[in-house]
Amino acid sequence: MSKSGTTTDTAATDPAAIEAVPGEAPTASWASVMLDCPNAKELAIFYGELTGWGVTGADDGGAWAFLTPPGTELIFGFQQVADYRPPRWPGQDTPQQFHLDFRVANLDAAVARAEQLGATQAEHQPGGERWRVMLDPVGHPFCLCPPAPAAT
């Protein structure tokens, strides 16, 4: 969109054609992802152990908690929601809305560690042996994926 709020013909047909306005600071930058859950501190501990990032901050009552990947200012946050209903994947009775993917060096070892921390393997595995769909302790789907192929 232009400053006037209208979309140019090029931008309407090619989203990649939208460019920042030279000399102007961006309007926003990505800061965090927040997951709803029944107890934020408990779920943050799970993901902190899974990733090795640890818990950066948490409310003792479990209302909120967050992780910050080393070397970044990004926040991976968790917020307590009353009457939390876990997503049902792959069905859409309670949709997942989004999921997380993690790169792992050893798929079998990462699956074993995630299970040790309280995750379970989803029944439906669309990636076969290529990647594994897991469910965190409160039901959010996430994937454990092998390293990205080397660029050629």
Protein Blocks (a to p, Z undefined) as FASTA:
>chain_A
ZZkopacfklmmmmklpccdehiacfbdcfbdcdddfblklmmmmmmmmnonopabdcfk
lpaccdddehiabdcdddddehiacdddfbfkbagkiacddddfblmlmmmmmmmnopac
dfblfklmmbccdddfkopacdddddddddZZ
